[in-house]
Amino acid sequence: MITGFILRALEGKILIAIAILLGFAVLVPALNLLTSPDSFFHIPTYAMALMGKYLCYALLALALDLVWGYCGILSLGHGAFFALGGYAMGMYLMRQIGSRGVYGNPLLPDFMVFLNWKELPWFWHGMNYFPFAMLMVLVVPGLLAFVFGWFAFRSRVNGVYLSIITQAMTYALLLAFFRNDMGFGGNNGLTDYKEILGFNVQADGTRAVLFALSAIMLSLCLLFASAITRSKFGKVLVGVRDAESRVRFLGYRVENIKLFTFVVSAMMAGIAGALFVPQVGIINPGEFAPANSIEVVVWTAVGGRGTLIGPIIGAILVNVGKSYFTGAFPELWLFALGGLFIGVTLFMPKGIVGSVQAYQARRKDFRQAADRDAAANDAKSQATPLAAE
């Protein structure tokens, strides 16, 4: 059963994408660790960390594509699930600092000592254990998505109304996490990490492993998402996206289908956030900003929603452009991003990958029509002499 589930996912394009990602998981760390800094092939540590950040963004865009591209749920709050996964990882990393903090308190993070907290809040207990923290990376975003989706989907909230309340959700979390009394570092967030699993988080080797894990996790999530969308359940998902009332008329519990997909997508976003934090070195309430969630929508639209590979390409291309333009033309970047989104909407509504697929489909149809015409002409030419006789 599991083998068949995986084999259904491994179509040609997905297999190529996974092979490329796994190749990068080996090649980039090798070029960073095994080549001389003076070598032409050497990849600096800062560049590797930057590419690792792009892969985390790509995983977040893939998570959004699962609900938007295949289920028709335009979520403008997926940045919240990303940030919650990041905070879970950040809490673990803060607990690993111990007495090496500025105030030397082995039991409380520095910001709690500064704010005169007397004891560790209950929700920080257990976060010093890596397995428990990684479980929270999945459970916290998944639980929020489950509670939110339970009420929203059973109330049959759809379309722009659902998008608005997802954005309201992430904005509410933004305001909550800005408060110092929430116990998450307030405006400054969580930073100044020292180690992860006993390894220096700033060391080249640790950063190489984090990059490799980002590429591997993106590959696994791509495989899992492909298996879902290519299964019978995936066909129902597309039916919900294109004709929800008909799917409901056929007897399917649409709210359960949406809820399952939304929760899985939120967990994938949480994983992306957890991989993002140790590579960037900080997590703060700014990650909850609604503008961040809107950017994820732009990445997905540029790459091509409903394609799985498209959002990955879109996230990487847009963020590479952002890194360049924010340095070269910082005052023009937001205009460029808005122009890109408008241009794609007007001239490439299916995105990069979707447009390529549509072009290939048209070429295939044209060839098939030409072959049919040629066969008809051959049959006609063969039948004409016989009729003359």
Buried (B, 14 or more C-beta within 10 A) or exposed (E): EEEEBEEBBBEEBBEEBBEEBBEBBEBBBBBBBEEEEEEEEBBEBEEBBBBBBBBBBBBBBBBBBBBBBBBBBBBBBBBBBBBBBBBBBBBBBBBBBBEEBEEEBEEBBBBBBEBEBEEBEEEBEBBBEBEBBBEBBBBBBBBBBBEBBBEBBEEEBBEEEBBEBBBEBBBEBBEEBBEBEEBBBBEBBBBBBBBBEEEEBBEBEBBBBBBBBBBBBBBBBBBBBBBBBBBEEBEBBBBBBEEBEEBBEEEBEBBEBBBBBBBBBBBBBBBBBBBBBBBBBBBBBBBBBBEBBBBBBBBBBBBBBBBBBBBBBBBBBBBEBBBEBBEEEEEEBEEBBEEBBEEBEEEBEBBBBBBBBBEEEEEEEEEEEEEEEEEEEEEEEEEEEEEEE
